[in-house]
Amino acid sequence: MNDINNADEDVVPLYVDALAVFGNAVRDIADHEWDLPTPSTEWNVKEVVAHVVLGEAHLSSVLEGNTSATQSELSVELLGPSPLAAWRGTALRAIDAARVPGVRDTKFDLDMGTVEGRQLFGYRITDNVVHAWDLQVAVGRPVGIQDRFAEWLLDFWQPMAGQIAGSEFFAAPSTPSSGSASDRLLALLGRTPPPPDS
């Protein structure tokens, strides 16, 4: 795996690329697939997209200095008539905010405590690539998480592995279905890849 300190140097471009992974997954959703269930069992496809769009909007507000901003309640109505257009607008704003010099090392005082920009990016990279995987599984076109994301995220999350099982964000870690970085990351975050040809 990559050394986490070296990986930190590339966290902003990695985040931008993670946004593209999620955007491509949204682009590929057919009209009849928006109500399908997902591995995020409390949400369907459209609700997962709304969740990620909300997350990007909140990140932008924080990076722009509004550290008292709270994330809006989940509602698919925020996606309007074009979920892809809604995603694109929030993603472009987030990219602009992420590319401000020094934001990676800035400390933000949030309700969860003091958090560095690099850690916020780690959370958002996770949300984008894992929920992209959720969408692909939901529509029956699963693709493993790319090694560059999976390896970086394993480095990011493994030091916090003891906190994952008791969190509201992930199911308890499971046994990886293979030794690939993608399957090890999915297992760490409580997900199980579907069987081949499912």
Summary of the structure (lengths in Angstrom):
residues: 198
radius of gyration: 16.1
end to end distance: 29.6
largest distance: 46.7
contacts: 592
relative contact order: 0.15
helix: 59%
strand: 5%
